[in-house]
Amino acid sequence: MSQGRPRSESASRAILAATLDLIAEHGATGAVTVEAVAARSGASKATIYRRWSSREELIAAAVESIKSPPVHDLPHESLRDDLVRLGRAIRTDVSSKERRVLKCIMVESDTNPELRQQQERLMARRREATIEVFAHWQREGVLAADVDPQLAAAMLVSPILTIMVYGHYPSLRSDHLVEQVVDQLVAGLTGAG
């Protein structure tokens, strides 16, 4: 039994790029309609709906497409090494267009519950991988039992995103930002340093 035509990766890329362009140009997700994305990408509305069941799912997928792939299967040589690998995997070389999109999504996720739900669904895998690293080192006795792995994961990711992706604290930007954040975090969580 045939399962239909295979999905074209180039069509998917064009659809996601058109979605990002519309958000960046208008500074909001309101301009993202299936009709507008179809017109800009050259894909049919049916093609878009076959891939994404809602406008919010499409927007979340477009935002996910500009992020680095999640890191899995860390060697667990040390807490610091794992955290540096995770930190370096955060894509910090975003363009000004991508930065506008990320800022817009951050704001609009607060007022659009469906968009927030789609974003959360996609971010959950990344977040869980980072939380698991802290939980692993907690089980190994490197971190105290009262360290909250979820909060520790936020303490790793948030400063890197704030400084590099969102452009806050530009004086802190450096080639060694990840290592500086990790060293401060490890020292605080383990009492080392």
Backbone as a chain_set.jsonl record, in Angstrom:
{"seq": "MSQGRPRSESASRAILAATLDLIAEHGATGAVTVEAVAARSGASKATIYRRWSSREELIAAAVESIKSPPVHDLPHESLRDDLVRLGRAIRTDVSSKERRVLKCIMVESDTNPELRQQQERLMARRREATIEVFAHWQREGVLAADVDPQLAAAMLVSPILTIMVYGHYPSLRSDHLVEQVVDQLVAGLTGAG", "coords": {"N": [[0.839, -1.173, 0.0], [0.628, 2.136, -0.891], [2.048, 5.036, 0.605], [1.668, 7.571, -0.189], [3.135, 10.555, -1.665], [6.565, 11.212, -0.887], [7.571, 13.557, 1.626], [8.832, 16.686, 0.715], [11.91, 17.908, 1.578], [12.974, 20.326, 0.832], [10.692, 21.831, 0.325], [9.604, 21.94, 2.906], [11.629, 23.4, 4.216], [11.427, 25.825, 2.81], [8.863, 26.649, 3.55], [9.144, 26.969, 6.346], [11.117, 28.967, 6.366], [9.722, 31.059, 5.115], [7.778, 31.538, 7.019], [9.351, 32.455, 9.184], [10.395, 34.763, 7.987], [8.063, 36.333, 7.668], [7.334, 36.779, 10.347], [9.59, 38.189, 11.277], [9.599, 40.448, 9.602], [7.201, 41.74, 10.278], [7.246, 41.907, 12.979], [5.62, 40.496, 14.622], [3.43, 37.679, 15.151], [1.032, 37.789, 13.907], [0.935, 38.243, 11.158], [1.414, 35.836, 10.07], [-0.175, 33.696, 8.233], [-1.733, 30.841, 6.792], [-2.237, 31.273, 4.125], [-0.555, 33.463, 3.514], [1.964, 32.354, 4.04], [1.973, 30.271, 2.186], [1.879, 31.724, -0.231], [4.327, 33.085, -0.098], [6.223, 31.02, 0.142], [5.818, 29.353, -1.986], [4.616, 26.959, -1.754], [1.729, 24.819, -1.593], [-1.392, 25.421, 0.162], [-2.44, 23.032, 1.069], [-0.162, 21.436, 1.242], [1.162, 22.665, 3.365], [-0.691, 22.274, 5.46], [-0.598, 19.492, 5.583], [1.777, 19.071, 6.878], [1.761, 20.615, 9.221], [-0.603, 21.029, 11.713], [-1.786, 23.299, 12.718], [-1.662, 26.891, 12.797], [-0.118, 27.836, 14.949], [1.409, 25.581, 15.533], [2.959, 25.482, 13.229], [4.355, 27.941, 13.457], [5.813, 27.447, 15.829], [7.39, 25.296, 14.944], [8.896, 26.593, 13.001], [10.396, 28.379, 14.571], [11.798, 26.512, 16.089], [13.398, 25.496, 14.09], [15.537, 27.228, 13.829], [17.162, 26.77, 15.911], [19.886, 25.071, 17.562], [20.503, 21.528, 17.238], [19.32, 19.314, 19.851], [21.479, 18.134, 22.498], [22.586, 14.895, 23.112], [23.476, 11.819, 24.805], [25.864, 12.331, 26.386], [29.275, 11.993, 27.5], [29.701, 12.011, 30.232], [32.069, 12.672, 31.704], [32.802, 14.648, 33.474], [30.996, 16.946, 35.59], [31.421, 19.627, 34.848], [32.469, 19.359, 32.201], [30.25, 18.2, 30.883], [28.372, 20.281, 31.149], [29.628, 22.358, 29.791], [29.618, 21.298, 27.197], [26.832, 21.194, 26.755], [26.231, 23.943, 26.972], [27.744, 25.029, 24.876], [26.345, 24.013, 22.776], [24.147, 25.553, 22.528], [22.757, 27.616, 20.237], [24.318, 30.492, 19.386], [24.966, 32.221, 17.412], [23.039, 33.835, 16.139], [21.216, 35.538, 13.591], [20.323, 38.996, 12.975], [17.705, 39.044, 12.09], [16.752, 36.563, 13.007], [17.034, 36.996, 15.725], [15.083, 38.993, 16.112], [12.817, 37.463, 15.61], [12.949, 35.558, 17.718], [12.702, 37.224, 19.974], [10.149, 38.251, 19.54], [8.584, 35.908, 19.69], [9.042, 35.188, 22.315], [7.652, 37.192, 23.693], [5.037, 36.952, 22.616], [4.315, 34.374, 23.315], [3.454, 34.586, 25.869], [0.891, 35.613, 25.686], [-0.514, 34.016, 23.973], [-1.905, 31.104, 24.384], [-1.975, 28.66, 22.907], [0.245, 28.842, 21.212], [2.231, 28.994, 23.169], [1.923, 26.425, 24.27], [2.67, 24.807, 22.075], [5.33, 25.668, 21.785], [6.356, 24.849, 24.267], [6.058, 22.091, 24.047], [7.977, 21.46, 22.1], [10.294, 22.443, 23.308], [10.523, 20.853, 25.518], [11.972, 18.432, 25.188], [14.633, 19.318, 24.927], [14.969, 20.648, 27.363], [14.563, 18.531, 29.191], [16.784, 16.906, 28.621], [18.878, 18.493, 29.556], [18.183, 18.803, 32.261], [18.439, 16.151, 33.022], [21.207, 15.799, 32.979], [22.051, 17.256, 35.237], [20.647, 15.769, 37.17], [21.912, 13.294, 36.874], [24.533, 13.851, 37.844], [23.853, 14.48, 40.373], [22.946, 12.022, 41.345], [25.392, 10.756, 41.288], [26.632, 11.92, 43.39], [28.016, 14.277, 43.156], [26.617, 16.632, 43.112], [24.656, 18.103, 45.665], [21.901, 16.558, 47.41], [19.8, 18.318, 47.74], [19.825, 20.063, 45.618], [18.008, 21.465, 43.015], [17.408, 20.0, 40.047], [15.944, 21.02, 37.849], [15.83, 23.802, 38.28], [18.574, 24.283, 38.281], [19.175, 23.665, 35.622], [17.851, 25.762, 34.315], [19.408, 27.818, 35.284], [21.746, 27.426, 33.904], [21.102, 27.694, 31.136], [19.632, 30.121, 30.835], [21.351, 32.493, 31.353], [23.145, 32.337, 29.185], [21.491, 32.5, 26.916], [20.308, 34.999, 27.418], [22.479, 36.772, 27.28], [23.878, 36.205, 24.82], [21.997, 35.532, 22.751], [19.728, 37.2, 23.05], [20.932, 39.617, 23.317], [21.395, 41.058, 25.635], [23.392, 42.563, 28.218], [25.866, 43.206, 26.736], [28.572, 43.693, 27.271], [29.486, 41.446, 28.493], [29.803, 39.532, 26.598], [31.809, 37.085, 25.13], [34.336, 34.9, 23.73], [34.592, 32.974, 25.573], [32.347, 32.792, 27.098], [30.52, 30.665, 27.691], [32.107, 28.905, 29.204], [32.71, 30.596, 31.347], [30.161, 31.036, 32.488], [29.498, 28.386, 33.153], [31.586, 27.727, 34.962], [31.061, 29.538, 37.072], [28.527, 28.626, 37.816], [28.98, 25.908, 38.513], [30.754, 26.269, 40.636], [29.064, 27.569, 42.452], [27.062, 25.637, 42.852], [28.403, 23.387, 43.798], [30.08, 24.247, 45.742], [32.723, 24.445, 45.21], [35.786, 26.043, 44.291]], "CA": [[0.0, 0.0, 0.0], [1.416, 3.364, -1.007], [1.811, 6.022, 1.656], [1.666, 8.89, -0.813], [4.44, 11.106, -2.043], [7.397, 11.597, 0.26], [7.639, 14.999, 1.875], [10.008, 17.359, 0.185], [12.629, 18.696, 2.588], [13.132, 21.703, 0.346], [9.408, 22.507, 0.545], [9.513, 22.214, 4.346], [12.556, 24.505, 4.52], [10.865, 27.054, 2.245], [7.707, 27.019, 4.375], [9.654, 27.469, 7.628], [11.797, 30.243, 6.099], [8.684, 32.066, 4.849], [7.166, 31.838, 8.321], [10.308, 33.296, 9.92], [10.445, 36.064, 7.313], [6.849, 37.088, 7.983], [7.415, 37.225, 11.749], [10.644, 39.203, 11.393], [9.204, 41.67, 8.895], [6.053, 42.401, 10.906], [7.473, 42.013, 14.421], [4.527, 39.817, 15.31], [3.008, 36.465, 14.457], [-0.263, 38.018, 13.257], [1.067, 38.201, 9.704], [1.593, 34.445, 9.649], [-1.382, 32.944, 7.88], [-1.393, 29.781, 5.842], [-2.26, 31.885, 2.8], [0.656, 34.273, 3.337], [3.115, 31.445, 3.986], [1.898, 29.571, 0.893], [2.261, 32.665, -1.284], [5.757, 33.413, -0.008], [7.078, 29.827, 0.02], [5.546, 28.631, -3.233], [3.968, 25.683, -1.42], [0.277, 24.928, -1.524], [-1.952, 25.376, 1.515], [-2.584, 21.612, 1.42], [1.166, 20.968, 1.653], [1.413, 23.206, 4.703], [-1.569, 21.582, 6.419], [-0.15, 18.098, 5.751], [2.936, 19.054, 7.774], [1.455, 21.261, 10.497], [-2.067, 21.04, 11.851], [-2.276, 24.617, 13.106], [-0.768, 28.033, 12.6], [0.81, 27.871, 16.075], [2.36, 24.48, 15.365], [3.867, 25.93, 12.172], [5.231, 28.966, 14.014], [6.738, 26.796, 16.762], [8.347, 24.517, 14.146], [9.808, 27.548, 12.364], [11.322, 28.836, 15.609], [12.666, 25.368, 16.411], [14.331, 25.272, 12.98], [16.72, 28.086, 13.921], [17.926, 26.38, 17.091], [20.799, 23.938, 17.401], [19.884, 20.269, 17.668], [19.596, 18.991, 21.248], [22.638, 17.283, 22.763], [22.266, 13.647, 23.817], [24.574, 10.862, 24.974], [27.099, 12.942, 26.881], [30.14, 10.956, 28.074], [29.707, 12.13, 31.696], [33.423, 12.643, 32.263], [32.708, 15.52, 34.647], [29.874, 17.876, 35.532], [31.835, 20.795, 34.081], [32.549, 19.017, 30.778], [28.887, 18.039, 30.367], [27.713, 21.577, 31.065], [30.262, 23.117, 28.701], [29.083, 20.76, 25.934], [25.452, 21.672, 26.614], [26.265, 25.386, 26.742], [28.256, 25.312, 23.525], [25.348, 23.573, 21.792], [23.134, 26.6, 22.37], [23.145, 28.415, 19.063], [24.449, 31.893, 19.766], [25.311, 33.03, 16.238], [21.788, 34.155, 15.461], [21.207, 36.762, 12.792], [19.425, 40.018, 13.535], [16.341, 38.609, 11.773], [16.396, 35.489, 13.938], [16.894, 37.614, 17.048], [13.761, 39.635, 16.128], [11.824, 36.387, 15.722], [12.999, 34.996, 19.07], [12.143, 38.201, 20.908], [8.713, 38.297, 19.285], [7.986, 34.674, 20.198], [9.118, 35.246, 23.765], [6.564, 38.06, 24.142], [3.726, 36.457, 22.206], [3.999, 33.127, 24.021], [2.748, 34.941, 27.103], [-0.507, 35.967, 25.436], [-1.129, 33.037, 23.078], [-1.739, 29.814, 25.054], [-1.685, 27.563, 21.972], [1.641, 28.998, 20.811], [3.038, 28.596, 24.323], [1.85, 24.966, 24.369], [3.494, 24.248, 21.001], [6.723, 25.946, 22.137], [6.706, 23.981, 25.402], [6.169, 20.714, 23.543], [9.257, 21.317, 21.412], [11.403, 22.718, 24.221], [10.56, 19.854, 26.592], [13.075, 17.476, 24.963], [15.894, 20.004, 25.246], [14.993, 20.901, 28.798], [14.733, 17.257, 29.891], [18.169, 16.448, 28.452], [19.713, 19.296, 30.444], [17.824, 18.421, 33.634], [18.99, 14.815, 33.275], [22.639, 15.926, 33.284], [22.158, 17.632, 36.649], [20.176, 14.63, 37.963], [22.975, 12.283, 36.829], [25.62, 14.231, 38.749], [23.291, 14.409, 41.72], [22.997, 10.598, 41.706], [26.806, 10.412, 41.482], [27.098, 12.558, 44.612], [28.75, 15.51, 42.865], [25.694, 17.685, 43.543], [23.908, 17.768, 46.873], [20.551, 16.041, 47.194], [18.809, 19.386, 47.745], [19.904, 20.861, 44.389], [16.869, 21.24, 42.124], [17.942, 19.893, 38.682], [15.212, 21.879, 36.92], [16.309, 25.165, 38.487], [19.971, 24.318, 37.841], [19.158, 23.711, 34.154], [17.498, 27.141, 33.95], [20.55, 28.664, 35.636], [22.747, 27.262, 32.844], [20.634, 28.144, 29.828], [19.142, 31.505, 30.826], [22.359, 33.543, 31.135], [23.727, 32.248, 27.839], [20.503, 33.065, 25.993], [20.134, 36.419, 27.708], [23.647, 37.544, 26.844], [24.28, 35.995, 23.43], [20.906, 35.505, 21.785], [18.847, 38.356, 23.176], [21.739, 40.822, 23.237], [21.513, 41.75, 26.913], [24.735, 42.563, 28.818], [26.847, 43.008, 25.663], [29.953, 43.73, 27.765], [29.857, 40.109, 28.961], [30.005, 38.617, 25.46], [33.186, 36.703, 24.839], [34.472, 33.537, 23.217], [34.646, 32.068, 26.72], [31.157, 33.017, 27.909], [29.968, 29.404, 28.188], [32.971, 28.412, 30.269], [32.559, 31.485, 32.501], [28.865, 30.73, 33.103], [29.589, 27.048, 33.742], [32.457, 27.766, 36.144], [30.329, 30.205, 38.153], [27.433, 27.753, 38.222], [29.542, 24.737, 39.206], [31.278, 26.731, 41.936], [27.934, 27.839, 43.324], [26.297, 24.425, 43.163], [29.224, 22.37, 44.476], [30.916, 24.857, 46.787], [34.122, 24.412, 44.77], [36.236, 27.278, 43.675]], "C": [[0.889, 1.244, 0.0], [1.051, 4.335, 0.113], [1.846, 7.43, 1.082], [3.069, 9.348, -1.14], [5.26, 11.43, -0.804], [7.426, 13.115, 0.402], [8.934, 15.566, 1.348], [10.638, 18.197, 1.289], [12.792, 20.136, 2.126], [11.828, 22.484, 0.512], [9.251, 22.86, 2.02], [10.403, 23.385, 4.725], [12.002, 25.833, 4.014], [9.683, 27.554, 3.084], [8.178, 27.611, 5.706], [10.341, 28.824, 7.449], [10.781, 31.351, 5.848], [8.009, 32.484, 6.15], [8.061, 32.765, 9.124], [10.38, 34.697, 9.307], [9.238, 36.926, 7.674], [6.883, 37.61, 9.421], [8.422, 38.368, 11.876], [10.228, 40.52, 10.746], [8.12, 42.454, 9.62], [6.222, 42.556, 12.415], [6.398, 41.362, 15.256], [4.132, 38.586, 14.505], [1.695, 36.652, 13.712], [-0.211, 37.928, 11.746], [1.206, 36.775, 9.175], [0.219, 33.801, 9.482], [-0.952, 31.876, 6.896], [-1.342, 30.351, 4.434], [-0.972, 32.668, 2.531], [1.896, 33.397, 3.225], [3.126, 30.704, 2.658], [2.357, 30.492, -0.231], [3.766, 32.924, -1.279], [6.645, 32.201, -0.277], [6.916, 29.106, -1.311], [4.923, 27.265, -2.991], [2.456, 25.883, -1.395], [-0.179, 24.922, -0.069], [-2.092, 23.934, 1.975], [-1.243, 21.042, 1.901], [1.483, 21.436, 3.066], [0.585, 22.453, 5.733], [-1.202, 20.11, 6.607], [0.987, 18.004, 6.768], [2.619, 19.586, 9.166], [-0.044, 21.452, 10.607], [-2.635, 22.397, 12.253], [-1.217, 25.67, 12.821], [0.295, 28.069, 13.701], [1.841, 26.746, 15.998], [3.394, 24.834, 14.297], [4.85, 26.966, 12.709], [6.259, 28.347, 14.954], [7.793, 25.984, 16.01], [9.355, 25.438, 13.468], [10.838, 28.047, 13.366], [12.295, 27.713, 15.971], [13.732, 25.158, 15.341], [15.581, 26.148, 13.054], [17.576, 27.75, 15.137], [18.874, 25.234, 16.749], [20.078, 22.66, 17.801], [20.221, 19.985, 19.138], [20.79, 18.046, 21.376], [22.176, 16.063, 23.56], [23.543, 12.835, 23.979], [25.892, 11.523, 25.348], [27.949, 11.872, 27.564], [30.198, 10.974, 29.6], [31.097, 11.953, 32.293], [33.504, 13.517, 33.502], [31.484, 16.414, 34.475], [30.239, 19.061, 34.652], [31.865, 20.491, 32.584], [31.16, 18.861, 30.161], [28.217, 19.392, 30.171], [28.319, 22.447, 29.971], [29.743, 22.609, 27.362], [27.653, 21.242, 25.701], [25.422, 23.166, 26.289], [26.737, 25.747, 25.356], [27.263, 24.911, 22.45], [24.225, 24.587, 21.624], [23.594, 27.498, 21.23], [23.147, 29.89, 19.429], [24.767, 32.804, 18.579], [24.061, 33.395, 15.434], [21.911, 35.469, 14.703], [20.272, 37.774, 13.445], [17.967, 39.651, 13.245], [15.89, 37.531, 12.757], [16.219, 36.029, 15.354], [15.527, 38.305, 17.168], [12.665, 38.584, 16.298], [11.79, 35.848, 17.149], [12.401, 35.943, 20.101], [10.618, 38.263, 20.763], [8.019, 37.077, 19.894], [7.974, 34.68, 21.721], [7.95, 36.077, 24.311], [5.21, 37.433, 23.832], [3.341, 35.134, 22.863], [3.259, 33.397, 25.323], [1.271, 35.2, 26.881], [-1.235, 34.972, 24.53], [-0.915, 31.644, 23.667], [-1.405, 28.659, 24.108], [-0.238, 27.639, 21.485], [2.562, 28.574, 21.944], [3.068, 27.073, 24.454], [2.722, 24.299, 23.302], [4.98, 24.459, 21.289], [7.193, 25.01, 23.248], [6.916, 22.542, 24.939], [7.529, 20.495, 22.89], [10.447, 21.541, 22.351], [11.557, 21.641, 25.286], [11.721, 18.872, 26.421], [14.414, 18.084, 25.324], [16.036, 20.169, 26.755], [15.254, 19.604, 29.565], [16.158, 16.725, 29.777], [19.103, 17.201, 29.392], [19.442, 18.951, 31.904], [18.444, 17.073, 33.984], [20.48, 14.865, 33.581], [22.816, 16.289, 34.76], [21.711, 16.475, 37.549], [21.231, 13.521, 37.999], [24.067, 12.601, 37.853], [25.136, 14.317, 40.186], [23.324, 12.96, 42.212], [24.425, 10.145, 41.983], [27.395, 11.054, 42.742], [27.899, 13.835, 44.397], [27.916, 16.719, 43.301], [24.923, 17.198, 44.763], [22.486, 17.333, 46.525], [19.511, 17.157, 47.125], [18.909, 20.327, 46.543], [18.72, 20.476, 43.502], [17.391, 21.184, 40.683], [17.241, 20.798, 37.675], [15.676, 23.332, 37.054], [17.759, 25.293, 38.013], [20.053, 24.393, 36.317], [18.817, 25.12, 33.674], [18.661, 28.082, 34.223], [21.694, 28.529, 34.634], [22.304, 27.97, 31.567], [20.303, 29.637, 29.812], [20.231, 32.555, 30.633], [22.946, 33.53, 29.723], [22.766, 32.852, 26.818], [20.356, 34.567, 26.178], [21.268, 37.254, 27.125], [23.872, 37.428, 25.337], [23.128, 36.114, 22.439], [20.088, 36.784, 21.85], [19.607, 39.671, 23.254], [21.858, 41.61, 24.526], [22.938, 41.604, 27.439], [25.824, 42.367, 27.763], [28.29, 43.025, 26.153], [30.412, 42.362, 28.262], [30.123, 39.134, 27.815], [31.487, 38.337, 25.28], [33.184, 35.297, 24.277], [34.436, 32.515, 24.338], [33.428, 32.202, 27.621], [30.634, 31.711, 28.502], [30.801, 28.891, 29.355], [32.833, 29.27, 31.527], [31.242, 31.199, 33.236], [28.944, 29.385, 33.814], [30.447, 27.071, 35.007], [31.773, 28.441, 37.325], [29.239, 29.295, 38.709], [27.945, 26.555, 39.022], [30.066, 25.132, 40.578], [30.138, 26.968, 42.922], [27.202, 26.585, 43.757], [27.092, 23.397, 43.964], [30.03, 22.936, 45.633], [32.386, 24.836, 46.449], [34.532, 25.8, 44.293], [36.827, 28.253, 44.576]], "O": [[1.8, 1.362, 0.819], [-0.109, 4.436, 0.512], [2.041, 8.39, 1.828], [4.05, 8.636, -0.925], [4.718, 11.87, 0.209], [7.318, 13.851, -0.579], [10.003, 14.981, 1.523], [9.997, 19.078, 1.862], [12.752, 21.061, 2.938], [11.86, 23.678, 0.811], [8.811, 23.961, 2.349], [9.984, 24.267, 5.474], [12.093, 26.85, 4.702], [9.536, 28.757, 3.295], [7.664, 28.642, 6.142], [10.173, 29.723, 8.273], [10.964, 32.471, 6.324], [7.706, 33.661, 6.347], [7.588, 33.754, 9.684], [10.422, 35.694, 10.027], [9.382, 38.116, 7.954], [6.504, 38.752, 9.679], [8.141, 39.387, 12.506], [10.483, 41.59, 11.298], [8.111, 43.684, 9.587], [5.437, 43.251, 13.061], [6.271, 41.636, 16.449], [4.462, 38.47, 13.324], [1.281, 35.768, 12.962], [-1.205, 37.575, 11.113], [1.124, 36.544, 7.969], [-0.442, 33.421, 10.449], [0.083, 32.004, 6.242], [-0.494, 29.955, 3.635], [-0.376, 32.553, 1.46], [2.778, 33.665, 2.41], [4.188, 30.526, 2.063], [3.139, 30.083, -1.09], [4.398, 32.974, -2.334], [7.716, 32.344, -0.867], [7.787, 28.335, -1.712], [4.725, 26.497, -3.933], [1.972, 26.997, -1.196], [0.548, 24.478, 0.82], [-1.884, 23.64, 3.152], [-1.199, 20.261, 2.852], [2.018, 20.673, 3.871], [1.107, 22.038, 6.768], [-1.463, 19.538, 7.666], [1.143, 16.983, 7.438], [3.133, 19.083, 10.165], [-0.678, 21.979, 9.693], [-3.84, 22.62, 12.14], [-0.039, 25.366, 12.632], [1.471, 28.305, 13.423], [3.004, 26.935, 16.354], [4.574, 24.518, 14.448], [6.049, 26.877, 12.444], [7.442, 28.68, 14.888], [8.963, 25.984, 16.394], [10.535, 25.103, 13.371], [12.024, 28.131, 13.048], [13.49, 27.956, 16.14], [14.835, 24.698, 15.638], [16.583, 25.843, 12.407], [18.607, 28.383, 15.363], [18.678, 24.522, 15.763], [19.149, 22.696, 18.608], [21.288, 20.373, 19.614], [21.072, 17.26, 20.472], [21.465, 16.192, 24.556], [24.564, 13.134, 23.361], [26.914, 11.3, 24.699], [27.402, 10.937, 28.148], [30.704, 10.026, 30.2], [31.291, 11.2, 33.248], [34.188, 13.176, 34.467], [30.998, 16.615, 33.362], [29.449, 19.46, 33.797], [31.349, 21.27, 31.783], [30.916, 19.331, 29.05], [27.568, 19.627, 29.151], [27.604, 23.191, 29.3], [29.454, 23.412, 26.475], [27.3, 21.648, 24.593], [24.663, 23.597, 25.421], [26.201, 26.659, 24.727], [27.328, 25.414, 21.328], [23.438, 24.492, 20.683], [24.687, 28.064, 21.267], [22.105, 30.465, 19.742], [24.83, 34.024, 18.731], [24.037, 33.275, 14.209], [22.618, 36.386, 15.122], [19.522, 37.437, 14.361], [17.089, 39.919, 14.065], [14.775, 37.585, 13.276], [15.35, 35.569, 16.095], [14.881, 38.213, 18.213], [11.704, 38.791, 17.039], [10.714, 35.697, 17.727], [11.677, 35.513, 20.998], [9.894, 38.32, 21.758], [6.981, 37.21, 20.541], [7.011, 34.23, 22.343], [7.329, 35.687, 25.3], [4.333, 37.389, 24.695], [2.156, 34.813, 22.955], [2.526, 32.541, 25.819], [0.472, 35.023, 27.8], [-2.448, 35.079, 24.345], [0.148, 31.055, 23.472], [-0.632, 27.771, 24.469], [0.43, 26.612, 21.362], [3.554, 27.88, 21.719], [4.122, 26.495, 24.719], [3.431, 23.336, 23.593], [5.794, 23.562, 21.072], [8.287, 24.45, 23.18], [7.841, 21.864, 25.388], [8.163, 19.461, 23.103], [11.487, 20.899, 22.202], [12.62, 21.528, 25.897], [12.382, 18.519, 27.398], [15.242, 17.433, 25.96], [17.078, 19.871, 27.339], [16.073, 19.58, 30.484], [16.684, 16.154, 30.732], [20.018, 16.609, 29.963], [20.376, 18.823, 32.695], [18.917, 16.871, 35.102], [20.972, 14.055, 34.366], [23.641, 15.693, 35.452], [22.331, 16.227, 38.583], [21.425, 12.882, 39.033], [24.475, 11.737, 38.629], [25.938, 14.235, 41.117], [23.689, 12.7, 43.358], [24.652, 9.26, 42.808], [28.53, 10.76, 43.115], [28.407, 14.414, 45.357], [28.455, 17.707, 43.799], [24.584, 16.02, 44.868], [21.947, 17.697, 45.48], [18.454, 16.977, 46.522], [18.152, 21.293, 46.459], [18.469, 19.293, 43.272], [17.782, 22.218, 40.141], [17.876, 21.291, 36.743], [15.889, 24.012, 36.05], [18.128, 26.302, 37.411], [20.901, 25.103, 35.776], [19.429, 25.617, 32.729], [18.877, 29.038, 33.478], [22.527, 29.43, 34.527], [23.057, 28.755, 30.991], [20.663, 30.339, 28.867], [20.051, 33.449, 29.806], [23.211, 34.582, 29.141], [23.179, 33.627, 25.955], [20.288, 35.316, 25.204], [21.036, 38.316, 26.547], [24.038, 38.439, 24.654], [23.28, 36.741, 21.39], [19.789, 37.386, 20.819], [18.991, 40.737, 23.257], [22.374, 42.727, 24.515], [23.614, 40.621, 27.134], [26.632, 41.446, 27.886], [29.156, 42.428, 25.513], [31.611, 42.143, 28.433], [30.616, 38.03, 28.043], [32.311, 39.252, 25.28], [32.178, 34.589, 24.332], [34.268, 31.322, 24.087], [33.461, 31.778, 28.776], [30.335, 31.654, 29.695], [30.254, 28.487, 30.381], [32.836, 28.746, 32.642], [31.218, 31.129, 34.465], [28.503, 29.26, 34.957], [30.063, 26.487, 36.02], [31.889, 27.972, 38.457], [29.052, 29.205, 39.923], [27.407, 26.231, 40.081], [29.852, 24.424, 41.562], [30.242, 26.607, 44.094], [26.769, 26.481, 44.904], [26.513, 22.622, 44.725], [30.601, 22.181, 46.419], [33.221, 25.167, 47.291], [33.686, 26.62, 43.936], [37.236, 29.329, 44.14]]}, "num_chains": 1, "name": "protein.A"}
